[in-house]
Amino acid sequence: MHYRIRINGHLGPSWREWFELLEIVEEVAGTTLLYGQLADQAALYSVLLKIRNLGLTLRSLETSEDEEESK
C-alpha cells in the first residue's frame, strides 16, 4: 500500500530513516509530505506513533493501491 502523509512544519531528508524510508518533501505551504510504500498496517502505525512522539501535527493521510497515485 502506498501512503501520502502530510504534517505541519518542515523535516529535512535526514529524517528519512526515522520514517520507514518514506520520501520526504518540504512543501511551500510550510508542510512536509512523507510518501511511499509501507509493508503493512503495523508499519503505518509505527510512522504515526513517531509523528505523535515528536509532537508533530498530522494534516492528512491518504492511501493508494497504485504508486503513481501516491505522488
N, C-alpha and C positions, 0 to 999 in steps of 0.2 A: 504494500500500500504506500502511496506517495502522500506526503503531507506538506502543507504550507502553514507555518506558524508565524504570526506577526506579534511582536512585542513593542512596547514603548521604549524609546531610547536607542542608542547605538551600541552594538557589540562588534568588536573587531574580529578579523579572521582567526586570531589566536585562541578564540573560544571554541573553535571547531571540534576539538577532541571532547570538550565537555558536553557537546550536544550531538552525540552519536554520529559524528561525521556528516551532519547536515550542512548544506551550503549556507553561508551567512552573507546577506546583502544588506548594507546600510542604505535606507531609503531617504529621500529628500525630506519627507514629511516628519523626520525625527523618529522613525521607527526602524526596526530591524526585521527582515524576513529570513526565517530559517526554513529551508525547503530541501526535500529529498525523500529517499525511501527509508522506512524503518522496518525492521524484521517482523515485528508483531505488536500487539497491544501493550505488552509489558514494556517494550522499548519506548513507545509513546508516553506511557505513564512516567517512565524514568526521566524523559525530557521535560515533561510538565512539572514534575517534582523539583527538578533543578531550577526551572524558571521561578517557581514559588520560593524555594530556599534562598535564591539570590535576591529576592524582593522585587523581581521584575513584574511588570503588568502585562498580562496576556491580552492582546487586542482581538485576535481572531485565530481560528483553527479551521482549516479546510482539508478535506481528504479527496483523493482521486485514485482510481484504478490505473489510469493512464499517466505515464511520466510526462508527456507533453502538456497535459492539462495542469500539472503541478508547477509549471514555470511561469 
